[in-house]
Amino acid sequence: MSDRRQTRVKSQRRFQPLRRASRWPVWADVAARLGLAFLLIFFVIMVHWIDREGLVDHHDGHVSFLDVVYFTMISVTTTGFGDIAPISDRSRLIESVIVTPIRIAVLFIFVGTAYSFVIKRTWEKWRMARIQAKLTNHIVVLGFGISGSEAVKELIARGTDPADIVVIDPSNSRIAAAEEMGCNVLQGDASSDETLLDVRIAAAQTVLVSAGRDDTSILIVLTVRHLAPQVPISVVIRAQDNELLARQAGANNVINPVNFTGLLLAGSAQGAHVADYMADLASVTGKVQLNERPVHPEEVGKSLDALASGGRGLRIYRGGRPYGFWEAEAQNLKLGDLVVEVIPCEAG
């Protein structure tokens, strides 16, 4: 990878994540915060009750338990009214060393709770709606295991802005890893209509599916194809028997890592450098890479050997059918053709 591209990738802005799940339910989080606050207040009540001899009630001169509760609530939440006040040195020391820090802690708990469950959630909801509204022509990665994460790394290395990638996975640790890479993230079930609609699946540029299990991946493909009939779908399938099912479910591309490994092994048996070159073609970190693009207007009527990009043309796709560089169709390029070429990585 060139230094210029490395600098561009490192300088890409960090995109805010789409979050859906939290470790605690809302009611449990609120209860825990309020419980801690009231526990601290109860502790102060007990301290004041034990040290009630150091307090004076200017109203009737007697400090009852109710007076202690009242004095505690007033002193913890405000600076007090002065009707009940500490008069002994020990009581004043307790107010300074124990009650004042607890007052600050309780204040932070209440303010933090209000921020988390009112201000922050309202802001997050608004921010998420803005991000979702802008999602278009993005790449959706469903499953962030080994294959999914490597695909995202390769996309970013090839110049794709992480802000244009949305990752969906049920695992919190995987979602955190995708977030660290700068992608949009959504923790949830990729086979759910609601989850896919949240990321505007119908407006996506392409969808990459790698759920780890063939049955799950095929179910996800079915769901995506139902919601986005025109979006290209690529899926990782590990059992050869399931490749046809994946295509029938609506996948445009079916990748079998076992078969690809077999191709590399077979290539290495025929030459020491064949497998090395095949791996070089597949990765942006090599000297060359495969590139697919539409035919440029200035290339119409020319041969696949005379591409304007300077790349080496290998194949064209016309009407969904492939034609090799040696076939007659590849000698006369037309608008609408897709070209598969080999280009230097620096030119990609």
C-alpha positions as YAML, in Angstrom:
chain: A
units: angstrom
residues:
- id: 1
  name: MET
  ca: [0.00, 0.00, 0.00]
- id: 2
  name: SER
  ca: [1.37, 3.47, -0.87]
- id: 3
  name: ASP
  ca: [2.25, 6.02, 1.84]
- id: 4
  name: ARG
  ca: [-0.37, 8.38, 0.42]
- id: 5
  name: ARG
  ca: [-3.13, 5.80, 0.85]
- id: 6
  name: GLN
  ca: [-1.97, 4.89, 4.35]
- id: 7
  name: THR
  ca: [-2.11, 8.55, 5.33]
- id: 8
  name: ARG
  ca: [-5.60, 8.89, 3.84]
- id: 9
  name: VAL
  ca: [-6.89, 5.82, 5.66]
- id: 10
  name: LYS
  ca: [-5.45, 6.93, 9.01]
- id: 11
  name: SER
  ca: [-6.91, 10.42, 8.66]
- id: 12
  name: GLN
  ca: [-10.45, 9.25, 7.91]
- id: 13
  name: ARG
  ca: [-12.94, 10.59, 10.40]
- id: 14
  name: ARG
  ca: [-14.34, 8.36, 13.10]
- id: 15
  name: PHE
  ca: [-18.02, 7.80, 12.43]
- id: 16
  name: GLN
  ca: [-20.45, 7.64, 15.32]
- id: 17
  name: PRO
  ca: [-21.97, 4.18, 15.86]
- id: 18
  name: LEU
  ca: [-25.59, 3.16, 15.70]
- id: 19
  name: ARG
  ca: [-26.31, 1.40, 18.98]
- id: 20
  name: ARG
  ca: [-29.33, -0.66, 19.91]
- id: 21
  name: ALA
  ca: [-28.49, -2.84, 22.90]
- id: 22
  name: SER
  ca: [-27.36, -2.10, 26.45]
- id: 23
  name: ARG
  ca: [-26.14, -4.55, 29.04]
- id: 24
  name: TRP
  ca: [-28.87, -3.57, 31.54]
- id: 25
  name: PRO
  ca: [-32.53, -2.83, 30.93]
- id: 26
  name: VAL
  ca: [-33.44, 0.82, 31.44]
- id: 27
  name: TRP
  ca: [-35.46, 0.13, 34.60]
- id: 28
  name: ALA
  ca: [-32.59, -1.82, 36.16]
- id: 29
  name: ASP
  ca: [-30.10, 0.96, 35.44]
- id: 30
  name: VAL
  ca: [-32.39, 3.61, 36.93]
- id: 31
  name: ALA
  ca: [-33.10, 1.43, 39.96]
- id: 32
  name: ALA
  ca: [-29.38, 0.85, 40.56]
- id: 33
  name: ARG
  ca: [-28.57, 4.56, 40.39]
- id: 34
  name: LEU
  ca: [-31.43, 5.60, 42.67]
- id: 35
  name: GLY
  ca: [-30.68, 2.72, 45.02]
- id: 36
  name: LEU
  ca: [-27.09, 3.90, 45.41]
- id: 37
  name: ALA
  ca: [-28.26, 7.48, 46.04]
- id: 38
  name: PHE
  ca: [-30.74, 6.44, 48.73]
- id: 39
  name: LEU
  ca: [-28.16, 4.13, 50.29]
- id: 40
  name: LEU
  ca: [-25.80, 7.08, 50.67]
- id: 41
  name: ILE
  ca: [-28.60, 9.20, 52.13]
- id: 42
  name: PHE
  ca: [-29.49, 6.44, 54.60]
- id: 43
  name: PHE
  ca: [-25.84, 6.27, 55.64]
- id: 44
  name: VAL
  ca: [-25.83, 10.02, 56.35]
- id: 45
  name: ILE
  ca: [-29.06, 9.66, 58.34]
- id: 46
  name: MET
  ca: [-27.41, 7.04, 60.55]
- id: 47
  name: VAL
  ca: [-24.33, 9.21, 61.01]
- id: 48
  name: HIS
  ca: [-26.47, 12.19, 62.00]
- id: 49
  name: TRP
  ca: [-28.59, 10.07, 64.33]
- id: 50
  name: ILE
  ca: [-25.53, 8.71, 66.11]
- id: 51
  name: ASP
  ca: [-24.11, 12.23, 66.42]
- id: 52
  name: ARG
  ca: [-27.45, 13.94, 67.17]
- id: 53
  name: GLU
  ca: [-25.96, 15.43, 70.38]
- id: 54
  name: GLY
  ca: [-23.86, 17.68, 68.19]
- id: 55
  name: LEU
  ca: [-26.95, 19.15, 66.49]
- id: 56
  name: VAL
  ca: [-29.24, 21.89, 67.75]
- id: 57
  name: ASP
  ca: [-32.88, 22.50, 66.80]
- id: 58
  name: HIS
  ca: [-33.61, 26.23, 67.04]
- id: 59
  name: HIS
  ca: [-37.33, 25.50, 66.92]
- id: 60
  name: ASP
  ca: [-37.93, 23.38, 70.05]
- id: 61
  name: GLY
  ca: [-34.43, 22.50, 71.25]
- id: 62
  name: HIS
  ca: [-35.05, 18.73, 70.78]
- id: 63
  name: VAL
  ca: [-33.58, 16.69, 67.92]
- id: 64
  name: SER
  ca: [-35.87, 13.75, 67.10]
- id: 65
  name: PHE
  ca: [-35.34, 11.04, 64.47]
- id: 66
  name: LEU
  ca: [-37.72, 12.92, 62.17]
- id: 67
  name: ASP
  ca: [-35.58, 16.03, 62.68]
- id: 68
  name: VAL
  ca: [-32.51, 13.98, 61.70]
- id: 69
  name: VAL
  ca: [-34.20, 12.73, 58.52]
- id: 70
  name: TYR
  ca: [-35.30, 16.27, 57.68]
- id: 71
  name: PHE
  ca: [-31.86, 17.74, 58.39]
- id: 72
  name: THR
  ca: [-30.18, 15.03, 56.30]
- id: 73
  name: MET
  ca: [-32.40, 15.55, 53.26]
- id: 74
  name: ILE
  ca: [-32.00, 19.31, 53.45]
- id: 75
  name: SER
  ca: [-28.24, 19.20, 53.98]
- id: 76
  name: VAL
  ca: [-27.65, 16.59, 51.25]
- id: 77
  name: THR
  ca: [-29.81, 18.29, 48.61]
- id: 78
  name: THR
  ca: [-29.18, 21.96, 49.57]
- id: 79
  name: THR
  ca: [-27.05, 23.98, 51.93]
- id: 80
  name: GLY
  ca: [-29.74, 23.88, 54.65]
- id: 81
  name: PHE
  ca: [-32.11, 26.46, 56.18]
- id: 82
  name: GLY
  ca: [-30.34, 26.97, 59.49]
- id: 83
  name: ASP
  ca: [-33.24, 25.77, 61.69]
- id: 84
  name: ILE
  ca: [-31.17, 22.69, 62.56]
- id: 85
  name: ALA
  ca: [-27.42, 23.13, 62.61]
- id: 86
  name: PRO
  ca: [-24.25, 21.37, 63.81]
- id: 87
  name: ILE
  ca: [-22.72, 23.06, 66.84]
- id: 88
  name: SER
  ca: [-20.02, 20.68, 68.12]
- id: 89
  name: ASP
  ca: [-16.60, 20.41, 66.51]
- id: 90
  name: ARG
  ca: [-17.17, 16.73, 65.77]
- id: 91
  name: SER
  ca: [-20.50, 17.43, 64.00]
- id: 92
  name: ARG
  ca: [-18.94, 20.14, 61.90]
- id: 93
  name: LEU
  ca: [-16.06, 17.81, 61.01]
- id: 94
  name: ILE
  ca: [-18.58, 15.14, 59.98]
- id: 95
  name: GLU
  ca: [-20.42, 17.67, 57.78]
- id: 96
  name: SER
  ca: [-17.15, 18.71, 56.14]
- id: 97
  name: VAL
  ca: [-15.49, 15.31, 55.69]
- id: 98
  name: ILE
  ca: [-18.41, 12.92, 55.25]
- id: 99
  name: VAL
  ca: [-21.63, 14.73, 54.34]
- id: 100
  name: THR
  ca: [-20.20, 17.19, 51.82]
- id: 101
  name: PRO
  ca: [-18.56, 14.51, 49.60]
- id: 102
  name: ILE
  ca: [-21.77, 12.44, 49.81]
- id: 103
  name: ARG
  ca: [-23.79, 15.53, 48.86]
- id: 104
  name: ILE
  ca: [-21.63, 15.95, 45.77]
- id: 105
  name: ALA
  ca: [-21.90, 12.22, 44.92]
- id: 106
  name: VAL
  ca: [-25.71, 12.23, 45.25]
- id: 107
  name: LEU
  ca: [-25.89, 15.34, 43.08]
- id: 108
  name: PHE
  ca: [-23.80, 13.66, 40.39]
- id: 109
  name: ILE
  ca: [-25.96, 10.54, 40.56]
- id: 110
  name: PHE
  ca: [-29.19, 12.49, 40.04]
- id: 111
  name: VAL
  ca: [-27.73, 14.76, 37.38]
- id: 112
  name: GLY
  ca: [-26.07, 11.80, 35.64]
- id: 113
  name: THR
  ca: [-29.34, 9.85, 35.66]
- id: 114
  name: ALA
  ca: [-31.21, 12.80, 34.18]
- id: 115
  name: TYR
  ca: [-28.51, 13.20, 31.53]
- id: 116
  name: SER
  ca: [-28.38, 9.50, 30.63]
- id: 117
  name: PHE
  ca: [-32.11, 8.87, 30.44]
- id: 118
  name: VAL
  ca: [-33.45, 12.19, 29.22]
- id: 119
  name: ILE
  ca: [-30.87, 14.40, 27.53]
- id: 120
  name: LYS
  ca: [-28.48, 11.74, 26.20]
- id: 121
  name: ARG
  ca: [-31.18, 9.34, 24.99]
- id: 122
  name: THR
  ca: [-33.02, 12.15, 23.25]
- id: 123
  name: TRP
  ca: [-29.77, 13.29, 21.63]
- id: 124
  name: GLU
  ca: [-28.81, 9.75, 20.63]
- id: 125
  name: LYS
  ca: [-32.23, 9.13, 19.12]
- id: 126
  name: TRP
  ca: [-32.00, 12.34, 17.09]
- id: 127
  name: ARG
  ca: [-28.40, 11.62, 16.04]
- id: 128
  name: MET
  ca: [-29.20, 8.06, 15.02]
- id: 129
  name: ALA
  ca: [-32.16, 9.25, 12.95]
- id: 130
  name: ARG
  ca: [-29.88, 11.71, 11.17]
- id: 131
  name: ILE
  ca: [-27.28, 9.03, 10.42]
- id: 132
  name: GLN
  ca: [-29.91, 6.59, 9.19]
- id: 133
  name: ALA
  ca: [-31.51, 9.23, 6.99]
- id: 134
  name: LYS
  ca: [-28.17, 9.84, 5.28]
- id: 135
  name: LEU
  ca: [-27.35, 6.16, 4.72]
- id: 136
  name: THR
  ca: [-27.30, 5.58, 0.99]
- id: 137
  name: ASN
  ca: [-25.03, 3.71, -1.39]
- id: 138
  name: HIS
  ca: [-23.37, 2.17, 1.66]
- id: 139
  name: ILE
  ca: [-21.90, -1.31, 2.16]
- id: 140
  name: VAL
  ca: [-23.70, -3.50, 4.68]
- id: 141
  name: VAL
  ca: [-21.66, -6.29, 6.30]
- id: 142
  name: LEU
  ca: [-23.84, -8.88, 8.02]
- id: 143
  name: GLY
  ca: [-21.60, -10.87, 10.34]
- id: 144
  name: PHE
  ca: [-18.24, -9.66, 11.65]
- id: 145
  name: GLY
  ca: [-16.41, -12.91, 12.20]
- id: 146
  name: ILE
  ca: [-13.12, -13.80, 10.53]
- id: 147
  name: SER
  ca: [-14.40, -13.40, 6.96]
- id: 148
  name: GLY
  ca: [-16.49, -10.30, 7.65]
- id: 149
  name: SER
  ca: [-13.75, -8.47, 9.55]
- id: 150
  name: GLU
  ca: [-11.14, -9.28, 6.90]
- id: 151
  name: ALA
  ca: [-13.52, -8.03, 4.20]
- id: 152
  name: VAL
  ca: [-13.95, -4.73, 6.04]
- id: 153
  name: LYS
  ca: [-10.19, -4.36, 6.52]
- id: 154
  name: GLU
  ca: [-9.65, -4.96, 2.81]
- id: 155
  name: LEU
  ca: [-12.39, -2.48, 1.85]
- id: 156
  name: ILE
  ca: [-10.84, 0.23, 4.02]
- id: 157
  name: ALA
  ca: [-7.38, -0.56, 2.65]
- id: 158
  name: ARG
  ca: [-8.78, -0.09, -0.86]
- id: 159
  name: GLY
  ca: [-9.98, 3.38, 0.03]
- id: 160
  name: THR
  ca: [-13.56, 2.84, 1.20]
- id: 161
  name: ASP
  ca: [-14.55, 5.36, 3.86]
- id: 162
  name: PRO
  ca: [-15.50, 3.50, 7.08]
- id: 163
  name: ALA
  ca: [-18.45, 5.91, 7.32]
- id: 164
  name: ASP
  ca: [-19.86, 4.12, 4.26]
- id: 165
  name: ILE
  ca: [-19.76, 0.71, 5.96]
- id: 166
  name: VAL
  ca: [-22.46, -0.62, 8.28]
- id: 167
  name: VAL
  ca: [-21.71, -3.73, 10.35]
- id: 168
  name: ILE
  ca: [-24.43, -5.83, 11.99]
- id: 169
  name: ASP
  ca: [-23.52, -8.61, 14.42]
- id: 170
  name: PRO
  ca: [-25.09, -10.03, 17.61]
- id: 171
  name: SER
  ca: [-21.74, -10.14, 19.46]
- id: 172
  name: ASN
  ca: [-20.85, -7.13, 21.59]
- id: 173
  name: SER
  ca: [-17.10, -7.76, 21.28]
- id: 174
  name: ARG
  ca: [-17.27, -7.95, 17.48]
- id: 175
  name: ILE
  ca: [-19.38, -4.82, 17.32]
- id: 176
  name: ALA
  ca: [-16.80, -3.05, 19.49]
- id: 177
  name: ALA
  ca: [-14.04, -4.16, 17.09]
- id: 178
  name: ALA
  ca: [-15.97, -2.83, 14.10]
- id: 179
  name: GLU
  ca: [-16.60, 0.44, 15.92]
- id: 180
  name: GLU
  ca: [-12.86, 0.80, 16.58]
- id: 181
  name: MET
  ca: [-12.33, 0.59, 12.82]
- id: 182
  name: GLY
  ca: [-14.67, 3.57, 12.38]
- id: 183
  name: CYS
  ca: [-17.67, 1.75, 10.93]
- id: 184
  name: ASN
  ca: [-21.33, 2.27, 11.70]
- id: 185
  name: VAL
  ca: [-22.37, -0.58, 13.98]
- id: 186
  name: LEU
  ca: [-25.68, -2.10, 14.99]
- id: 187
  name: GLN
  ca: [-25.84, -4.97, 17.46]
- id: 188
  name: GLY
  ca: [-28.71, -7.23, 16.52]
- id: 189
  name: ASP
  ca: [-30.07, -10.11, 14.46]
- id: 190
  name: ALA
  ca: [-29.23, -9.65, 10.77]
- id: 191
  name: SER
  ca: [-32.10, -11.96, 9.75]
- id: 192
  name: SER
  ca: [-34.66, -9.60, 11.30]
- id: 193
  name: ASP
  ca: [-36.63, -7.33, 8.99]
- id: 194
  name: GLU
  ca: [-36.62, -4.56, 11.58]
- id: 195
  name: THR
  ca: [-32.83, -4.63, 11.96]
- id: 196
  name: LEU
  ca: [-32.24, -4.50, 8.21]
- id: 197
  name: LEU
  ca: [-34.76, -1.71, 7.73]
- id: 198
  name: ASP
  ca: [-32.93, 0.28, 10.42]
- id: 199
  name: VAL
  ca: [-29.83, 0.38, 8.19]
- id: 200
  name: ARG
  ca: [-31.81, 1.21, 5.02]
- id: 201
  name: ILE
  ca: [-30.90, -2.04, 3.34]
- id: 202
  name: ALA
  ca: [-32.77, -1.15, 0.15]
- id: 203
  name: ALA
  ca: [-30.52, 1.90, -0.37]
- id: 204
  name: ALA
  ca: [-27.28, -0.07, 0.06]
- id: 205
  name: GLN
  ca: [-24.64, -0.36, -2.63]
- id: 206
  name: THR
  ca: [-23.98, -4.00, -1.80]
- id: 207
  name: VAL
  ca: [-24.48, -6.50, 1.02]
- id: 208
  name: LEU
  ca: [-21.82, -8.91, 2.31]
- id: 209
  name: VAL
  ca: [-23.08, -11.87, 4.33]
- id: 210
  name: SER
  ca: [-20.85, -14.00, 6.54]
- id: 211
  name: ALA
  ca: [-22.85, -15.32, 9.47]
- id: 212
  name: GLY
  ca: [-20.57, -18.28, 10.30]
- id: 213
  name: ARG
  ca: [-23.25, -20.91, 9.60]
- id: 214
  name: ASP
  ca: [-24.60, -21.75, 6.16]
- id: 215
  name: ASP
  ca: [-28.23, -22.04, 7.31]
- id: 216
  name: THR
  ca: [-28.07, -18.65, 9.03]
- id: 217
  name: SER
  ca: [-26.36, -17.04, 6.06]
- id: 218
  name: ILE
  ca: [-28.99, -18.40, 3.65]
- id: 219
  name: LEU
  ca: [-31.80, -17.14, 5.90]
- id: 220
  name: ILE
  ca: [-30.18, -13.70, 5.96]
- id: 221
  name: VAL
  ca: [-29.87, -13.73, 2.16]
- id: 222
  name: LEU
  ca: [-33.57, -14.55, 1.86]
- id: 223
  name: THR
  ca: [-34.48, -11.69, 4.19]
- id: 224
  name: VAL
  ca: [-32.23, -9.19, 2.41]
- id: 225
  name: ARG
  ca: [-33.52, -10.20, -1.02]
- id: 226
  name: HIS
  ca: [-37.11, -9.78, 0.20]
- id: 227
  name: LEU
  ca: [-36.41, -6.25, 1.47]
- id: 228
  name: ALA
  ca: [-33.97, -5.18, -1.27]
- id: 229
  name: PRO
  ca: [-34.74, -6.92, -4.57]
- id: 230
  name: GLN
  ca: [-32.13, -4.96, -6.57]
- id: 231
  name: VAL
  ca: [-29.17, -4.84, -4.16]
- id: 232
  name: PRO
  ca: [-26.21, -7.15, -5.01]
- id: 233
  name: ILE
  ca: [-25.58, -9.79, -2.33]
- id: 234
  name: SER
  ca: [-22.37, -11.73, -1.73]
- id: 235
  name: VAL
  ca: [-22.39, -14.57, 0.77]
- id: 236
  name: VAL
  ca: [-19.82, -16.92, 2.28]
- id: 237
  name: ILE
  ca: [-20.93, -20.58, 2.09]
- id: 238
  name: ARG
  ca: [-18.74, -23.33, 3.47]
- id: 239
  name: ALA
  ca: [-20.52, -26.46, 2.24]
- id: 240
  name: GLN
  ca: [-20.62, -26.99, -1.51]
- id: 241
  name: ASP
  ca: [-24.09, -28.55, -1.29]
- id: 242
  name: ASN
  ca: [-25.44, -25.24, 0.03]
- id: 243
  name: GLU
  ca: [-24.07, -23.06, -2.77]
- id: 244
  name: LEU
  ca: [-27.11, -23.73, -5.00]
- id: 245
  name: LEU
  ca: [-29.46, -22.96, -2.10]
- id: 246
  name: ALA
  ca: [-27.70, -19.65, -1.51]
- id: 247
  name: ARG
  ca: [-28.10, -18.70, -5.17]
- id: 248
  name: GLN
  ca: [-31.75, -19.72, -5.12]
- id: 249
  name: ALA
  ca: [-32.20, -17.56, -2.01]
- id: 250
  name: GLY
  ca: [-31.06, -14.56, -4.05]
- id: 251
  name: ALA
  ca: [-27.26, -14.31, -3.66]
- id: 252
  name: ASN
  ca: [-25.46, -12.83, -6.66]
- id: 253
  name: ASN
  ca: [-22.05, -14.11, -5.56]
- id: 254
  name: VAL
  ca: [-21.34, -17.21, -3.51]
- id: 255
  name: ILE
  ca: [-17.85, -17.52, -2.05]
- id: 256
  name: ASN
  ca: [-16.65, -20.86, -0.76]
- id: 257
  name: PRO
  ca: [-13.41, -20.41, 1.24]
- id: 258
  name: VAL
  ca: [-12.77, -24.15, 1.16]
- id: 259
  name: ASN
  ca: [-12.87, -24.21, -2.64]
- id: 260
  name: PHE
  ca: [-10.67, -21.13, -2.85]
- id: 261
  name: THR
  ca: [-8.11, -22.78, -0.60]
- id: 262
  name: GLY
  ca: [-8.21, -25.80, -2.87]
- id: 263
  name: LEU
  ca: [-7.56, -23.58, -5.88]
- id: 264
  name: LEU
  ca: [-4.51, -22.10, -4.18]
- id: 265
  name: LEU
  ca: [-3.20, -25.55, -3.29]
- id: 266
  name: ALA
  ca: [-3.75, -26.84, -6.81]
- id: 267
  name: GLY
  ca: [-2.06, -23.76, -8.23]
- id: 268
  name: SER
  ca: [0.95, -24.23, -6.00]
- id: 269
  name: ALA
  ca: [1.28, -27.78, -7.30]
- id: 270
  name: GLN
  ca: [1.56, -26.51, -10.88]
- id: 271
  name: GLY
  ca: [4.07, -23.78, -10.15]
- id: 272
  name: ALA
  ca: [5.89, -22.24, -7.25]
- id: 273
  name: HIS
  ca: [4.47, -18.77, -7.90]
- id: 274
  name: VAL
  ca: [0.92, -19.44, -9.14]
- id: 275
  name: ALA
  ca: [-0.67, -19.47, -5.67]
- id: 276
  name: ASP
  ca: [1.37, -16.43, -4.69]
- id: 277
  name: TYR
  ca: [0.08, -14.48, -7.69]
- id: 278
  name: MET
  ca: [-3.53, -15.53, -7.05]
- id: 279
  name: ALA
  ca: [-3.29, -14.26, -3.48]
- id: 280
  name: ASP
  ca: [-1.63, -11.09, -4.81]
- id: 281
  name: LEU
  ca: [-4.61, -10.47, -7.08]
- id: 282
  name: ALA
  ca: [-7.09, -10.86, -4.25]
- id: 283
  name: SER
  ca: [-5.47, -8.37, -1.84]
- id: 284
  name: VAL
  ca: [-4.75, -4.66, -2.08]
- id: 285
  name: THR
  ca: [-1.48, -5.21, -0.21]
- id: 286
  name: GLY
  ca: [0.02, -6.88, -3.29]
- id: 287
  name: LYS
  ca: [1.52, -5.26, -6.37]
- id: 288
  name: VAL
  ca: [-1.55, -5.88, -8.53]
- id: 289
  name: GLN
  ca: [-5.24, -6.31, -7.96]
- id: 290
  name: LEU
  ca: [-8.39, -7.28, -9.80]
- id: 291
  name: ASN
  ca: [-10.78, -4.46, -10.60]
- id: 292
  name: GLU
  ca: [-14.32, -4.55, -11.98]
- id: 293
  name: ARG
  ca: [-15.84, -1.46, -13.59]
- id: 294
  name: PRO
  ca: [-18.18, -0.34, -16.39]
- id: 295
  name: VAL
  ca: [-16.74, 0.35, -19.81]
- id: 296
  name: HIS
  ca: [-15.71, 3.98, -20.25]
- id: 297
  name: PRO
  ca: [-17.28, 5.88, -23.16]
- id: 298
  name: GLU
  ca: [-13.87, 6.39, -24.80]
- id: 299
  name: GLU
  ca: [-13.34, 2.59, -24.79]
- id: 300
  name: VAL
  ca: [-16.50, 1.78, -26.78]
- id: 301
  name: GLY
  ca: [-15.62, 0.02, -30.02]
- id: 302
  name: LYS
  ca: [-12.12, -0.83, -28.87]
- id: 303
  name: SER
  ca: [-10.64, -4.16, -27.86]
- id: 304
  name: LEU
  ca: [-10.29, -5.40, -24.30]
- id: 305
  name: ASP
  ca: [-6.54, -5.15, -24.88]
- id: 306
  name: ALA
  ca: [-6.75, -1.35, -25.28]
- id: 307
  name: LEU
  ca: [-8.28, -0.14, -22.02]
- id: 308
  name: ALA
  ca: [-7.98, 3.56, -21.19]
- id: 309
  name: SER
  ca: [-7.00, 2.74, -17.61]
- id: 310
  name: GLY
  ca: [-3.84, 1.01, -18.76]
- id: 311
  name: GLY
  ca: [-4.97, -2.19, -17.05]
- id: 312
  name: ARG
  ca: [-4.80, -5.67, -18.51]
- id: 313
  name: GLY
  ca: [-8.29, -6.71, -19.53]
- id: 314
  name: LEU
  ca: [-9.19, -10.29, -18.66]
- id: 315
  name: ARG
  ca: [-12.93, -10.61, -19.15]
- id: 316
  name: ILE
  ca: [-16.09, -8.68, -19.95]
- id: 317
  name: TYR
  ca: [-19.64, -9.31, -18.79]
- id: 318
  name: ARG
  ca: [-22.32, -8.50, -21.35]
- id: 319
  name: GLY
  ca: [-25.94, -9.21, -20.53]
- id: 320
  name: GLY
  ca: [-24.84, -11.26, -17.55]
- id: 321
  name: ARG
  ca: [-22.65, -13.56, -19.67]
- id: 322
  name: PRO
  ca: [-18.84, -13.70, -19.35]
- id: 323
  name: TYR
  ca: [-16.51, -13.40, -22.35]
- id: 324
  name: GLY
  ca: [-12.75, -13.93, -22.17]
- id: 325
  name: PHE
  ca: [-10.17, -11.66, -23.78]
- id: 326
  name: TRP
  ca: [-9.67, -14.22, -26.58]
- id: 327
  name: GLU
  ca: [-13.34, -14.26, -27.63]
- id: 328
  name: ALA
  ca: [-14.76, -12.12, -30.44]
- id: 329
  name: GLU
  ca: [-17.14, -10.23, -28.13]
- id: 330
  name: ALA
  ca: [-14.16, -8.84, -26.19]
- id: 331
  name: GLN
  ca: [-12.74, -7.26, -29.36]
- id: 332
  name: ASN
  ca: [-15.58, -4.74, -29.61]
- id: 333
  name: LEU
  ca: [-16.54, -3.16, -26.27]
- id: 334
  name: LYS
  ca: [-20.04, -1.73, -25.86]
- id: 335
  name: LEU
  ca: [-21.72, 0.58, -23.39]
- id: 336
  name: GLY
  ca: [-23.12, -1.44, -20.52]
- id: 337
  name: ASP
  ca: [-20.28, -3.96, -20.56]
- id: 338
  name: LEU
  ca: [-18.52, -4.70, -17.28]
- id: 339
  name: VAL
  ca: [-14.75, -5.06, -17.48]
- id: 340
  name: VAL
  ca: [-12.62, -7.21, -15.19]
- id: 341
  name: GLU
  ca: [-9.03, -6.02, -15.36]
- id: 342
  name: VAL
  ca: [-5.71, -6.33, -13.56]
- id: 343
  name: ILE
  ca: [-4.27, -3.01, -12.45]
- id: 344
  name: PRO
  ca: [-1.31, -1.94, -10.31]
- id: 345
  name: CYS
  ca: [-2.40, -1.21, -6.74]
- id: 346
  name: GLU
  ca: [-0.94, 2.30, -6.95]
- id: 347
  name: ALA
  ca: [-3.43, 3.02, -9.75]
- id: 348
  name: GLY
  ca: [-6.36, 1.58, -7.80]
...
